Structures are given as structure tokens and as C-alpha cells.
Amino acid sequence: MRVQAASAAHLLRRNLLIYGVGGIVVPFVGIKLIDMLLTALHLV
């Protein structure tokens, strides 16, 4: 793994994009997949 020097602003922007957006989108996708699975198995 190569280590790169980056400014704090750049690191913050990158981490917010990855973890902020991912933290908002991933739960909705997971809930939708569980809902589709339960519906397909006729458990609902």
C-alpha cells in the first residue's frame, strides 16, 4: 500500500463522500433487499 500526503480538507472531503453518502444509501438498499426477500418467500 502506497502512502500519499494529502491535505486535511482533501481527506475530510473524501471521507465524507465515502462514509457520509455510503452511510445514508447503504441502509436503504439493505432494507429494500430484505423486503424483496421476505416478499419472494411469501413471509409477508
PDB file of N, CA, C and O in Angstrom, chain B, residues numbered from 101:
ATOM      1  N   MET B 101       0.847  -1.171   0.000  1.00  0.00           N
ATOM      2  CA  MET B 101       0.000   0.000   0.000  1.00  0.00           C
ATOM      3  C   MET B 101       0.892   1.234   0.000  1.00  0.00           C
ATOM      4  O   MET B 101       1.822   1.340   0.800  1.00  0.00           O
ATOM      5  N   ARG B 102       0.607   2.147  -0.888  1.00  0.00           N
ATOM      6  CA  ARG B 102       1.384   3.370  -1.010  1.00  0.00           C
ATOM      7  C   ARG B 102       0.762   4.462  -0.155  1.00  0.00           C
ATOM      8  O   ARG B 102      -0.453   4.658  -0.176  1.00  0.00           O
ATOM      9  N   VAL B 103       1.581   5.163   0.588  1.00  0.00           N
ATOM     10  CA  VAL B 103       1.097   6.259   1.431  1.00  0.00           C
ATOM     11  C   VAL B 103       1.297   7.556   0.672  1.00  0.00           C
ATOM     12  O   VAL B 103       2.360   7.808   0.105  1.00  0.00           O
ATOM     13  N   GLN B 104       0.247   8.382   0.673  1.00  0.00           N
ATOM     14  CA  GLN B 104       0.291   9.636  -0.057  1.00  0.00           C
ATOM     15  C   GLN B 104       0.003  10.784   0.886  1.00  0.00           C
ATOM     16  O   GLN B 104      -0.883  10.688   1.735  1.00  0.00           O
ATOM     17  N   ALA B 105       0.738  11.862   0.744  1.00  0.00           N
ATOM     18  CA  ALA B 105       0.464  13.050   1.541  1.00  0.00           C
ATOM     19  C   ALA B 105      -0.763  13.746   0.960  1.00  0.00           C
ATOM     20  O   ALA B 105      -0.867  13.942  -0.250  1.00  0.00           O
ATOM     21  N   ALA B 106      -1.689  14.115   1.843  1.00  0.00           N
ATOM     22  CA  ALA B 106      -2.899  14.806   1.387  1.00  0.00           C
ATOM     23  C   ALA B 106      -3.288  15.836   2.436  1.00  0.00           C
ATOM     24  O   ALA B 106      -3.018  15.663   3.625  1.00  0.00           O
ATOM     25  N   SER B 107      -3.916  16.890   1.990  1.00  0.00           N
ATOM     26  CA  SER B 107      -4.338  17.930   2.926  1.00  0.00           C
ATOM     27  C   SER B 107      -5.524  17.440   3.745  1.00  0.00           C
ATOM     28  O   SER B 107      -6.243  16.523   3.349  1.00  0.00           O
ATOM     29  N   ALA B 108      -5.706  18.070   4.887  1.00  0.00           N
ATOM     30  CA  ALA B 108      -6.820  17.700   5.761  1.00  0.00           C
ATOM     31  C   ALA B 108      -8.154  17.918   5.055  1.00  0.00           C
ATOM     32  O   ALA B 108      -9.075  17.116   5.210  1.00  0.00           O
ATOM     33  N   ALA B 109      -8.263  18.986   4.287  1.00  0.00           N
ATOM     34  CA  ALA B 109      -9.514  19.270   3.576  1.00  0.00           C
ATOM     35  C   ALA B 109      -9.818  18.169   2.559  1.00  0.00           C
ATOM     36  O   ALA B 109     -10.966  17.753   2.405  1.00  0.00           O
ATOM     37  N   HIS B 110      -8.782  17.709   1.873  1.00  0.00           N
ATOM     38  CA  HIS B 110      -8.981  16.642   0.882  1.00  0.00           C
ATOM     39  C   HIS B 110      -9.418  15.347   1.565  1.00  0.00           C
ATOM     40  O   HIS B 110     -10.342  14.677   1.104  1.00  0.00           O
ATOM     41  N   LEU B 111      -8.747  14.999   2.669  1.00  0.00           N
ATOM     42  CA  LEU B 111      -9.111  13.781   3.394  1.00  0.00           C
ATOM     43  C   LEU B 111     -10.529  13.864   3.933  1.00  0.00           C
ATOM     44  O   LEU B 111     -11.283  12.895   3.854  1.00  0.00           O
ATOM     45  N   LEU B 112     -10.896  15.018   4.482  1.00  0.00           N
ATOM     46  CA  LEU B 112     -12.244  15.198   5.020  1.00  0.00           C
ATOM     47  C   LEU B 112     -13.284  15.054   3.922  1.00  0.00           C
ATOM     48  O   LEU B 112     -14.293  14.371   4.102  1.00  0.00           O
ATOM     49  N   ARG B 113     -13.042  15.696   2.784  1.00  0.00           N
ATOM     50  CA  ARG B 113     -13.996  15.625   1.673  1.00  0.00           C
ATOM     51  C   ARG B 113     -14.154  14.184   1.191  1.00  0.00           C
ATOM     52  O   ARG B 113     -15.270  13.727   0.942  1.00  0.00           O
ATOM     53  N   ARG B 114     -13.029  13.470   1.060  1.00  0.00           N
ATOM     54  CA  ARG B 114     -13.091  12.081   0.596  1.00  0.00           C
ATOM     55  C   ARG B 114     -13.813  11.186   1.602  1.00  0.00           C
ATOM     56  O   ARG B 114     -14.646  10.366   1.217  1.00  0.00           O
ATOM     57  N   ASN B 115     -13.499  11.339   2.884  1.00  0.00           N
ATOM     58  CA  ASN B 115     -14.136  10.505   3.904  1.00  0.00           C
ATOM     59  C   ASN B 115     -15.622  10.807   4.035  1.00  0.00           C
ATOM     60  O   ASN B 115     -16.418   9.889   4.233  1.00  0.00           O
ATOM     61  N   LEU B 116     -16.009  12.068   3.928  1.00  0.00           N
ATOM     62  CA  LEU B 116     -17.432  12.411   3.982  1.00  0.00           C
ATOM     63  C   LEU B 116     -18.173  11.811   2.797  1.00  0.00           C
ATOM     64  O   LEU B 116     -19.302  11.340   2.936  1.00  0.00           O
ATOM     65  N   LEU B 117     -17.542  11.828   1.642  1.00  0.00           N
ATOM     66  CA  LEU B 117     -18.177  11.258   0.455  1.00  0.00           C
ATOM     67  C   LEU B 117     -18.361   9.757   0.624  1.00  0.00           C
ATOM     68  O   LEU B 117     -19.436   9.225   0.345  1.00  0.00           O
ATOM     69  N   ILE B 118     -17.320   9.078   1.077  1.00  0.00           N
ATOM     70  CA  ILE B 118     -17.392   7.615   1.204  1.00  0.00           C
ATOM     71  C   ILE B 118     -18.320   7.208   2.342  1.00  0.00           C
ATOM     72  O   ILE B 118     -19.255   6.433   2.138  1.00  0.00           O
ATOM     73  N   TYR B 119     -18.062   7.730   3.542  1.00  0.00           N
ATOM     74  CA  TYR B 119     -18.794   7.263   4.719  1.00  0.00           C
ATOM     75  C   TYR B 119     -20.114   7.994   4.912  1.00  0.00           C
ATOM     76  O   TYR B 119     -21.070   7.402   5.412  1.00  0.00           O
ATOM     77  N   GLY B 120     -20.190   9.255   4.533  1.00  0.00           N
ATOM     78  CA  GLY B 120     -21.430  10.011   4.684  1.00  0.00           C
ATOM     79  C   GLY B 120     -22.500   9.527   3.722  1.00  0.00           C
ATOM     80  O   GLY B 120     -23.596   9.153   4.140  1.00  0.00           O
ATOM     81  N   VAL B 121     -22.183   9.533   2.435  1.00  0.00           N
ATOM     82  CA  VAL B 121     -23.147   9.097   1.423  1.00  0.00           C
ATOM     83  C   VAL B 121     -23.394   7.600   1.555  1.00  0.00           C
ATOM     84  O   VAL B 121     -24.534   7.148   1.457  1.00  0.00           O
ATOM     85  N   GLY B 122     -22.337   6.834   1.775  1.00  0.00           N
ATOM     86  CA  GLY B 122     -22.490   5.393   1.947  1.00  0.00           C
ATOM     87  C   GLY B 122     -23.321   5.059   3.160  1.00  0.00           C
ATOM     88  O   GLY B 122     -24.111   4.116   3.131  1.00  0.00           O
ATOM     89  N   GLY B 123     -23.156   5.817   4.226  1.00  0.00           N
ATOM     90  CA  GLY B 123     -23.917   5.582   5.448  1.00  0.00           C
ATOM     91  C   GLY B 123     -25.388   5.916   5.300  1.00  0.00           C
ATOM     92  O   GLY B 123     -26.220   5.411   6.055  1.00  0.00           O
ATOM     93  N   ILE B 124     -25.715   6.758   4.338  1.00  0.00           N
ATOM     94  CA  ILE B 124     -27.119   7.111   4.099  1.00  0.00           C
ATOM     95  C   ILE B 124     -27.747   6.135   3.106  1.00  0.00           C
ATOM     96  O   ILE B 124     -28.890   5.719   3.295  1.00  0.00           O
ATOM     97  N   VAL B 125     -27.029   5.770   2.067  1.00  0.00           N
ATOM     98  CA  VAL B 125     -27.575   4.947   0.985  1.00  0.00           C
ATOM     99  C   VAL B 125     -27.626   3.465   1.347  1.00  0.00           C
ATOM    100  O   VAL B 125     -28.623   2.799   1.069  1.00  0.00           O
ATOM    101  N   VAL B 126     -26.577   2.943   1.955  1.00  0.00           N
ATOM    102  CA  VAL B 126     -26.474   1.500   2.221  1.00  0.00           C
ATOM    103  C   VAL B 126     -27.626   0.959   3.065  1.00  0.00           C
ATOM    104  O   VAL B 126     -28.159  -0.099   2.731  1.00  0.00           O
ATOM    105  N   PRO B 127     -28.039   1.633   4.144  1.00  0.00           N
ATOM    106  CA  PRO B 127     -29.163   1.085   4.914  1.00  0.00           C
ATOM    107  C   PRO B 127     -30.448   0.965   4.090  1.00  0.00           C
ATOM    108  O   PRO B 127     -31.182  -0.011   4.241  1.00  0.00           O
ATOM    109  N   PHE B 128     -30.726   1.928   3.235  1.00  0.00           N
ATOM    110  CA  PHE B 128     -31.933   1.863   2.416  1.00  0.00           C
ATOM    111  C   PHE B 128     -31.867   0.700   1.438  1.00  0.00           C
ATOM    112  O   PHE B 128     -32.863   0.008   1.229  1.00  0.00           O
ATOM    113  N   VAL B 129     -30.706   0.480   0.839  1.00  0.00           N
ATOM    114  CA  VAL B 129     -30.536  -0.638  -0.085  1.00  0.00           C
ATOM    115  C   VAL B 129     -30.703  -1.953   0.664  1.00  0.00           C
ATOM    116  O   VAL B 129     -31.355  -2.872   0.168  1.00  0.00           O
ATOM    117  N   GLY B 130     -30.119  -2.051   1.858  1.00  0.00           N
ATOM    118  CA  GLY B 130     -30.241  -3.267   2.661  1.00  0.00           C
ATOM    119  C   GLY B 130     -31.674  -3.556   3.048  1.00  0.00           C
ATOM    120  O   GLY B 130     -32.123  -4.699   2.964  1.00  0.00           O
ATOM    121  N   ILE B 131     -32.397  -2.535   3.471  1.00  0.00           N
ATOM    122  CA  ILE B 131     -33.799  -2.704   3.855  1.00  0.00           C
ATOM    123  C   ILE B 131     -34.622  -3.153   2.651  1.00  0.00           C
ATOM    124  O   ILE B 131     -35.492  -4.015   2.778  1.00  0.00           O
ATOM    125  N   LYS B 132     -34.351  -2.573   1.486  1.00  0.00           N
ATOM    126  CA  LYS B 132     -35.079  -2.948   0.271  1.00  0.00           C
ATOM    127  C   LYS B 132     -34.809  -4.404  -0.094  1.00  0.00           C
ATOM    128  O   LYS B 132     -35.728  -5.127  -0.480  1.00  0.00           O
ATOM    129  N   LEU B 133     -33.550  -4.842   0.025  1.00  0.00           N
ATOM    130  CA  LEU B 133     -33.217  -6.234  -0.292  1.00  0.00           C
ATOM    131  C   LEU B 133     -33.902  -7.199   0.667  1.00  0.00           C
ATOM    132  O   LEU B 133     -34.400  -8.241   0.241  1.00  0.00           O
ATOM    133  N   ILE B 134     -33.932  -6.866   1.957  1.00  0.00           N
ATOM    134  CA  ILE B 134     -34.621  -7.716   2.935  1.00  0.00           C
ATOM    135  C   ILE B 134     -36.110  -7.769   2.626  1.00  0.00           C
ATOM    136  O   ILE B 134     -36.723  -8.833   2.706  1.00  0.00           O
ATOM    137  N   ASP B 135     -36.696  -6.624   2.274  1.00  0.00           N
ATOM    138  CA  ASP B 135     -38.117  -6.570   1.932  1.00  0.00           C
ATOM    139  C   ASP B 135     -38.420  -7.446   0.722  1.00  0.00           C
ATOM    140  O   ASP B 135     -39.406  -8.183   0.717  1.00  0.00           O
ATOM    141  N   MET B 136     -37.570  -7.366  -0.306  1.00  0.00           N
ATOM    142  CA  MET B 136     -37.785  -8.174  -1.504  1.00  0.00           C
ATOM    143  C   MET B 136     -37.642  -9.660  -1.193  1.00  0.00           C
ATOM    144  O   MET B 136     -38.390 -10.476  -1.732  1.00  0.00           O
ATOM    145  N   LEU B 137     -36.690 -10.024  -0.329  1.00  0.00           N
ATOM    146  CA  LEU B 137     -36.501 -11.419   0.053  1.00  0.00           C
ATOM    147  C   LEU B 137     -37.713 -11.948   0.811  1.00  0.00           C
ATOM    148  O   LEU B 137     -38.189 -13.048   0.530  1.00  0.00           O
ATOM    149  N   LEU B 138     -38.211 -11.177   1.763  1.00  0.00           N
ATOM    150  CA  LEU B 138     -39.381 -11.604   2.530  1.00  0.00           C
ATOM    151  C   LEU B 138     -40.610 -11.739   1.637  1.00  0.00           C
ATOM    152  O   LEU B 138     -41.414 -12.656   1.808  1.00  0.00           O
ATOM    153  N   THR B 139     -40.750 -10.829   0.691  1.00  0.00           N
ATOM    154  CA  THR B 139     -41.877 -10.887  -0.239  1.00  0.00           C
ATOM    155  C   THR B 139     -41.753 -12.109  -1.154  1.00  0.00           C
ATOM    156  O   THR B 139     -42.745 -12.787  -1.420  1.00  0.00           O
ATOM    157  N   ALA B 140     -40.545 -12.389  -1.634  1.00  0.00           N
ATOM    158  CA  ALA B 140     -40.337 -13.535  -2.523  1.00  0.00           C
ATOM    159  C   ALA B 140     -40.608 -14.854  -1.806  1.00  0.00           C
ATOM    160  O   ALA B 140     -41.067 -15.813  -2.426  1.00  0.00           O
ATOM    161  N   LEU B 141     -40.327 -14.908  -0.513  1.00  0.00           N
ATOM    162  CA  LEU B 141     -40.554 -16.133   0.259  1.00  0.00           C
ATOM    163  C   LEU B 141     -41.972 -16.215   0.811  1.00  0.00           C
ATOM    164  O   LEU B 141     -42.311 -17.153   1.533  1.00  0.00           O
ATOM    165  N   HIS B 142     -42.797 -15.233   0.469  1.00  0.00           N
ATOM    166  CA  HIS B 142     -44.199 -15.160   0.906  1.00  0.00           C
ATOM    167  C   HIS B 142     -44.327 -15.180   2.428  1.00  0.00           C
ATOM    168  O   HIS B 142     -45.238 -15.797   2.980  1.00  0.00           O
ATOM    169  N   LEU B 143     -43.403 -14.498   3.093  1.00  0.00           N
ATOM    170  CA  LEU B 143     -43.459 -14.390   4.549  1.00  0.00           C
ATOM    171  C   LEU B 143     -44.215 -13.142   4.988  1.00  0.00           C
ATOM    172  O   LEU B 143     -44.444 -12.925   6.178  1.00  0.00           O
ATOM    173  N   VAL B 144     -44.597 -12.331   4.015  1.00  0.00           N
ATOM    174  CA  VAL B 144     -45.334 -11.101   4.321  1.00  0.00           C
ATOM    175  C   VAL B 144     -46.687 -11.177   3.663  1.00  0.00           C
ATOM    176  O   VAL B 144     -47.485 -10.247   3.784  1.00  0.00           O
TER     177      VAL B 144
END
